[in-house]
Amino acid sequence: LGCTRMKVEMSFSSDYGVNASLTAAIEGLGLEIGGKFSKFHKTSTRYDIKFFSRDEYIKFNQDKMLRDWGPLDVKLFLQSISMQHLEEAFAGKDGYDMALLNKKLLKTAYKISSE
């Protein structure tokens, strides 16, 4: 099924010369660098990343679509999955009418597009 979990460690062990000495050198040329530098400290951070399963990803996006989308979102989505012929199923007499939005049809269209 692919990668479902990943561990990442990021370490910073050098300031690469971007410090107060650089500020002094730049200001010595008559330029202003702005900001403030503090002493560099080595850092290391670990992340344990868990990816959504395919089903969780589909459910999240379906719920977001049904909660947040407006008429233009529906139209563009149907066009992006080559299902623009279904646009009329979502349209009312005055253009798109979200009250007429068939949620099951939209969920089905999303599921088909993600397979």
C-alpha positions as CSV (number, residue, x, y, z in Angstrom):
1,L,0.0,0.0,0.0
2,G,3.0,2.3,0.1
3,C,4.4,4.4,2.9
4,T,2.0,4.9,5.9
5,R,4.5,6.2,8.4
6,M,7.9,8.0,8.3
7,K,10.4,9.2,10.9
8,V,12.4,12.3,10.0
9,E,15.2,14.0,12.0
10,M,16.4,17.5,11.1
11,S,19.7,18.8,12.6
12,F,21.3,22.2,12.3
13,S,24.9,22.2,13.4
14,S,26.2,25.4,11.7
15,D,25.1,29.0,11.2
16,Y,27.0,29.0,7.9
17,G,28.5,32.3,8.7
18,V,25.2,34.2,9.0
19,N,25.9,35.8,12.4
20,A,26.9,39.0,14.1
21,S,30.3,39.0,12.3
22,L,28.5,39.1,9.0
23,T,26.4,42.0,10.2
24,A,29.6,43.9,11.2
25,A,31.2,43.2,7.8
26,I,28.1,44.5,5.9
27,E,27.7,47.5,8.2
28,G,31.5,48.2,7.6
29,L,30.6,48.7,4.0
30,G,28.1,51.4,4.9
31,L,25.0,49.1,4.4
32,E,22.3,48.3,7.0
33,I,21.3,44.7,7.4
34,G,18.5,45.2,10.0
35,G,17.3,42.6,12.4
36,K,19.1,41.1,15.3
37,F,21.4,38.1,15.6
38,S,21.7,35.9,18.6
39,K,24.3,33.2,19.4
40,F,23.7,30.0,17.3
41,H,22.8,26.8,19.1
42,K,22.9,23.4,17.5
43,T,19.4,22.0,17.3
44,S,17.9,18.7,16.3
45,T,14.2,17.9,15.9
46,R,12.5,14.6,15.3
47,Y,9.2,14.1,13.6
48,D,7.1,10.9,13.5
49,I,4.7,11.3,10.6
50,K,1.6,9.2,10.0
51,F,0.0,9.5,6.6
52,F,-3.8,9.4,6.1
53,S,-5.0,6.1,4.7
54,R,-6.6,6.3,1.3
55,D,-10.1,5.9,2.8
56,E,-9.4,8.6,5.5
57,Y,-8.2,11.0,2.7
58,I,-11.3,10.4,0.6
59,K,-13.6,10.9,3.6
60,F,-11.8,14.1,4.7
61,N,-12.1,15.6,1.2
62,Q,-15.7,14.5,0.7
63,D,-16.7,16.1,4.1
64,K,-14.8,19.3,3.2
65,M,-16.5,19.5,-0.3
66,L,-20.0,19.1,1.2
67,R,-19.3,21.7,3.9
68,D,-17.3,24.3,2.1
69,W,-17.9,24.2,-1.6
70,G,-20.0,26.7,-3.6
71,P,-21.4,26.5,-7.1
72,L,-18.2,27.4,-8.9
73,D,-16.3,24.7,-7.0
74,V,-18.8,22.1,-8.1
75,K,-18.6,23.2,-11.7
76,L,-14.7,23.3,-11.8
77,F,-14.5,19.9,-10.0
78,L,-16.8,18.2,-12.5
79,Q,-14.8,19.7,-15.3
80,S,-11.5,18.6,-13.8
81,I,-12.7,14.9,-13.7
82,S,-14.3,15.1,-17.2
83,M,-17.8,14.9,-15.8
84,Q,-19.0,18.3,-17.0
85,H,-22.0,16.5,-18.6
86,L,-23.3,16.2,-15.0
87,E,-23.4,20.0,-14.4
88,E,-27.1,20.1,-15.2
89,A,-27.8,17.7,-12.4
90,F,-26.5,20.4,-10.0
91,A,-28.2,23.4,-11.6
92,G,-31.4,25.1,-10.6
93,K,-33.6,27.4,-12.8
94,D,-31.4,30.4,-11.8
95,G,-28.0,28.7,-12.3
96,Y,-26.4,26.6,-9.6
97,D,-28.7,26.0,-6.6
98,M,-26.8,24.4,-3.7
99,A,-30.1,23.3,-2.2
100,L,-30.5,21.0,-5.2
101,L,-26.9,19.6,-4.8
102,N,-27.2,15.9,-4.8
103,K,-24.6,15.0,-2.1
104,K,-24.5,11.3,-3.0
105,L,-23.7,12.1,-6.6
106,L,-20.9,14.5,-5.6
107,K,-19.5,11.9,-3.3
108,T,-19.7,9.2,-6.0
109,A,-18.0,11.6,-8.5
110,Y,-15.2,12.2,-6.0
111,K,-14.7,8.6,-5.3
112,I,-14.5,7.7,-9.0
113,S,-12.0,10.5,-9.6
114,S,-9.7,9.3,-6.8
115,E,-9.5,5.7,-8.0
